Amino acid sequence: MQQRIEQLVQELAEKNEALSASKARVWIELLWSDFESSYAKAGYDYKGSEVTEKVIRQWISSYGDRIHEFVGNNPKYAHLLNVDDDLIQ
């Protein structure tokens, strides 16, 4: 799984030049855990990391170039998603 995350981090960092590699990693790890927990809470059977990877890759393709513009409303993650923190200027 770690290799999959590394690949996704690299893809996001390439798609969004405003993100550093460390910020891209935070995004991928948050998206990964959020997707899997939401999928489980909805009552779906676990389909494996391949499905999670596929969904995140679609999100990177669709939103990756502007994902840093998202402002997190969840206080649990707000400090990780601070758009001024760790952006390449």
Summary of the structure (lengths in Angstrom):
residues: 89
radius of gyration: 13.0
end to end distance: 31.1
largest distance: 42.0
contacts: 212
relative contact order: 0.19
helix: 67%
strand: 2%
